[in-house]
């Protein structure tokens, strides 16, 4: 688990298959995720997740929707949520290609 300090982004491990990154301890309610996708085929689906105990993780999207990305590039997600102690990214699915999903997170 990585420790994130205010305004000091930390890189989470990159994903090339469905699964989750390691968690980062943020203890924050304002979060920014930077997600960089390369090698995409048709699409990838990601989920930004939070936890209070580094064990039970939940979707930070209040609508419980996953995010579908269809192009290579860098995408930013600024969240003001209920306070969470830990965050991570879940690569939910891959459709085509051999994508790499690289993630950084910053917190305040």
C-alpha positions as CSV (number, residue, x, y, z in Angstrom):
1,X,0.0,0.0,0.0
2,X,1.3,3.4,-1.0
3,X,0.8,6.5,1.2
4,X,-0.4,9.6,-0.6
5,X,0.3,13.1,0.9
6,X,-1.6,16.2,-0.2
7,X,-0.6,17.3,-3.7
8,X,1.9,14.5,-4.0
9,X,0.5,12.1,-6.6
10,X,1.5,8.4,-6.3
11,X,1.6,5.9,-9.2
12,X,-0.4,2.7,-8.6
13,X,0.8,-0.4,-10.4
14,X,-0.2,-0.7,-14.1
15,X,-2.7,-3.3,-15.1
16,X,-2.6,-5.4,-18.3
17,X,-5.4,-7.8,-17.3
18,X,-8.6,-7.5,-15.3
19,X,-8.1,-7.0,-11.6
20,X,-7.2,-4.2,-9.2
21,X,-4.2,-2.0,-8.5
22,X,-2.6,-1.9,-5.1
23,X,-4.4,0.5,-2.7
24,X,-3.2,3.9,-1.7
25,X,-3.9,5.4,1.7
26,X,-5.3,8.8,1.1
27,X,-7.5,9.7,4.1
28,X,-9.2,12.4,2.0
29,X,-12.5,13.5,0.4
30,X,-11.0,15.3,-2.6
31,X,-9.3,12.9,-5.1
32,X,-7.9,13.1,-8.5
33,X,-7.2,10.0,-10.6
34,X,-5.1,10.2,-13.7
35,X,-5.6,7.1,-15.9
36,X,-3.5,6.5,-19.0
37,X,-4.5,3.9,-21.5
38,X,-2.3,2.5,-24.3
39,X,-2.8,-0.5,-26.6
40,X,-6.6,-0.3,-26.5
41,X,-8.6,-2.5,-28.9
42,X,-12.3,-1.7,-28.7
43,X,-12.6,-0.6,-25.1
44,X,-11.8,-1.1,-21.5
45,X,-14.0,-0.6,-18.5
46,X,-12.6,0.8,-15.2
47,X,-14.0,1.5,-11.8
48,X,-12.5,4.0,-9.3
49,X,-12.9,2.4,-5.8
50,X,-12.7,3.6,-2.2
51,X,-12.6,1.9,1.2
52,X,-12.7,2.8,4.9
53,X,-10.7,-0.3,6.0
54,X,-8.5,-1.4,3.0
55,X,-10.7,-4.5,2.8
56,X,-14.2,-3.7,1.6
57,X,-14.0,-1.6,-1.5
58,X,-16.9,0.2,-3.2
59,X,-17.5,2.2,-6.4
60,X,-16.8,5.9,-6.0
61,X,-19.3,6.7,-8.8
62,X,-22.6,7.4,-6.9
63,X,-24.5,5.9,-9.8
64,X,-22.6,2.6,-9.5
65,X,-21.6,2.8,-13.2
66,X,-18.3,1.7,-14.6
67,X,-16.4,4.0,-16.9
68,X,-15.9,2.8,-20.5
69,X,-12.9,4.2,-22.4
70,X,-12.6,3.6,-26.2
71,X,-9.4,5.4,-27.1
72,X,-5.8,5.6,-26.0
73,X,-4.9,8.6,-24.0
74,X,-4.8,10.2,-20.5
75,X,-8.0,10.8,-18.7
76,X,-8.6,12.7,-15.5
77,X,-11.3,12.2,-12.8
78,X,-11.7,14.8,-10.0
79,X,-13.9,13.5,-7.2
80,X,-15.3,15.2,-4.2
81,X,-16.8,12.3,-2.3
82,X,-17.5,11.2,1.2
83,X,-14.2,10.8,3.0
84,X,-12.3,7.6,2.3
85,X,-9.1,6.2,3.7
86,X,-8.0,4.0,0.8
87,X,-8.4,4.1,-3.0
88,X,-7.6,1.9,-6.0
89,X,-8.6,1.3,-9.6
90,X,-10.3,-1.8,-10.9
91,X,-9.9,-2.9,-14.5
92,X,-13.3,-4.4,-15.0
93,X,-13.1,-5.7,-18.6
94,X,-11.1,-5.5,-21.8
95,X,-12.5,-5.8,-25.3
96,X,-9.8,-6.3,-27.9
97,X,-6.1,-5.3,-28.0
98,X,-3.5,-5.7,-25.3
99,X,-4.1,-2.5,-23.2
100,X,-2.0,-1.2,-20.3
101,X,-3.8,0.9,-17.8
102,X,-1.5,3.2,-15.8
103,X,-3.0,5.1,-12.8
104,X,-1.8,8.0,-10.6
105,X,-3.8,9.3,-7.7
106,X,-3.5,12.6,-5.7
107,X,-5.6,13.6,-2.6
108,X,-6.4,16.5,-0.5
